[in-house]
């Protein structure tokens, strides 16, 4: 059993077929027994991504409705959600400046580092960031996180 922190670029692949979907679905399958973490903002980012794809015609209304229902059900049952706190935002601010990240990417990285720190402090295996965002992945690697890009699977 491993611990993964998913950003929205990776987790979207569970709900919309694209490169890496099969791999992401295998990791996030509850039967796999992995610890799956994400930041609270990931829900907003996924809803936005799905509704924008529906608007652009990349997803049918029925497919978008089904994906949104699955996302909300999975958030309630399958994921451990990291809340956005003042301390997390403060760390994200520092990371945004240090690594020249977009705002939400800095929040994602701060949340992933929070999970990783807790696991390492408890003597457990480090968390792995799953992200398809190359800039975020580079910053995470610079911060000492293990990273895996679903686009390579």
C-alpha positions as CSV (number, residue, x, y, z in Angstrom):
1,X,0.0,0.0,0.0
2,X,1.4,3.4,-1.0
3,X,0.4,7.0,-0.3
4,X,-0.3,9.2,-3.2
5,X,-1.2,12.9,-3.5
6,X,-3.1,13.7,-6.7
7,X,-3.3,17.1,-8.2
8,X,-6.3,17.9,-10.5
9,X,-4.3,17.4,-13.7
10,X,-3.8,13.8,-12.7
11,X,-7.0,13.0,-11.0
12,X,-9.1,14.3,-14.0
13,X,-7.8,11.2,-15.8
14,X,-9.9,9.0,-13.5
15,X,-13.0,10.6,-15.0
16,X,-12.1,11.6,-18.5
17,X,-10.4,9.2,-20.9
18,X,-6.9,10.4,-21.9
19,X,-3.3,9.4,-21.7
20,X,-2.7,7.8,-18.3
21,X,-6.4,7.0,-17.5
22,X,-6.0,3.3,-17.0
23,X,-3.0,3.8,-14.7
24,X,-4.8,6.5,-12.6
25,X,-7.9,4.3,-12.4
26,X,-5.8,1.4,-11.1
27,X,-4.1,3.5,-8.5
28,X,-7.3,5.1,-7.3
29,X,-9.3,1.9,-7.2
30,X,-10.4,1.4,-3.6
31,X,-9.5,-2.3,-3.9
32,X,-5.9,-1.3,-4.4
33,X,-5.8,-0.1,-0.8
34,X,-3.7,3.0,-1.4
35,X,-4.0,6.1,0.6
36,X,-5.2,8.8,-1.8
37,X,-4.9,12.4,-0.8
38,X,-5.8,15.7,-2.5
39,X,-6.3,19.3,-1.6
40,X,-9.9,20.6,-1.1
41,X,-9.5,22.9,-4.1
42,X,-9.1,19.8,-6.4
43,X,-12.9,19.3,-6.3
44,X,-13.4,22.8,-7.7
45,X,-10.7,22.3,-10.3
46,X,-12.3,19.0,-11.4
47,X,-15.8,20.4,-11.6
48,X,-14.4,23.3,-13.7
49,X,-12.5,21.0,-16.0
50,X,-15.5,18.8,-16.6
51,X,-18.0,21.6,-17.2
52,X,-15.6,23.4,-19.5
53,X,-15.2,20.2,-21.5
54,X,-19.0,19.9,-21.7
55,X,-19.3,23.5,-22.9
56,X,-16.6,23.0,-25.5
57,X,-18.3,19.9,-26.8
58,X,-15.4,17.6,-25.7
59,X,-17.9,15.8,-23.4
60,X,-21.6,15.1,-24.0
61,X,-23.9,16.5,-21.4
62,X,-24.7,12.9,-20.2
63,X,-21.0,12.1,-19.9
64,X,-20.3,15.3,-18.0
65,X,-23.2,14.7,-15.6
66,X,-22.0,11.1,-14.9
67,X,-18.4,12.3,-14.4
68,X,-19.5,15.0,-11.9
69,X,-21.6,12.6,-10.0
70,X,-18.7,10.1,-9.8
71,X,-16.3,12.9,-8.7
72,X,-18.6,14.0,-5.9
73,X,-19.2,10.4,-4.7
74,X,-15.5,9.6,-4.8
75,X,-14.6,12.7,-2.8
76,X,-17.1,11.6,-0.1
77,X,-15.9,8.0,0.0
78,X,-12.4,7.4,-1.5
79,X,-10.2,10.4,-0.9
80,X,-8.5,12.0,2.1
81,X,-8.9,15.7,1.7
82,X,-6.4,18.2,2.9
83,X,-8.1,21.4,4.1
84,X,-6.9,24.8,3.0
85,X,-5.7,26.5,6.2
86,X,-3.9,29.8,6.8
87,X,-0.6,27.9,7.4
88,X,-1.0,26.0,4.1
89,X,-1.6,29.2,2.2
90,X,1.4,30.8,3.9
91,X,3.6,27.9,2.7
92,X,2.0,28.1,-0.7
93,X,2.8,31.8,-1.0
94,X,6.5,31.0,-0.3
95,X,6.5,28.1,-2.8
96,X,4.8,30.3,-5.5
97,X,7.5,32.9,-5.1
98,X,10.4,30.4,-4.8
99,X,9.4,28.2,-7.8
100,X,7.4,30.8,-9.8
101,X,4.3,28.6,-9.7
102,X,0.7,29.4,-10.6
103,X,-1.4,30.0,-7.5
104,X,-3.3,26.7,-7.3
105,X,-0.2,24.8,-8.2
106,X,1.5,26.3,-5.2
107,X,-1.4,25.3,-3.0
108,X,-1.3,21.8,-4.4
109,X,2.4,21.6,-3.7
110,X,2.0,22.9,-0.1
111,X,-0.7,20.3,0.5
112,X,1.4,17.5,-0.9
113,X,4.4,18.5,1.2
114,X,2.1,18.6,4.3
115,X,1.1,15.0,3.6
116,X,4.6,13.9,2.9
117,X,6.0,15.5,6.1
118,X,3.3,13.8,8.2
119,X,4.1,10.4,6.7
120,X,7.9,10.8,7.0
121,X,7.6,12.0,10.6
122,X,5.5,9.0,11.5
123,X,8.3,6.7,10.1
124,X,6.2,5.7,7.1
125,X,7.1,5.7,3.4
126,X,7.0,9.1,1.8
127,X,4.0,10.3,-0.3
128,X,4.3,10.4,-4.0
129,X,2.9,13.3,-6.0
130,X,0.9,12.3,-9.0
131,X,0.7,15.2,-11.5
132,X,0.7,15.8,-15.2
133,X,1.9,19.4,-14.7
134,X,5.5,19.7,-15.6
135,X,6.2,22.9,-13.7
136,X,4.6,21.6,-10.6
137,X,6.5,18.3,-10.9
138,X,9.8,20.2,-11.2
139,X,9.1,22.3,-8.1
140,X,8.0,19.2,-6.2
141,X,11.2,17.4,-7.1
142,X,13.2,20.4,-6.0
143,X,11.4,20.2,-2.7
144,X,12.4,16.6,-2.3
145,X,9.1,14.9,-3.2
146,X,8.8,11.8,-5.3
147,X,6.8,12.5,-8.4
148,X,5.1,10.4,-11.1
149,X,3.5,11.8,-14.2
150,X,0.5,9.8,-15.5
151,X,1.2,10.9,-19.0
152,X,4.2,8.5,-19.0
153,X,2.0,5.5,-18.3
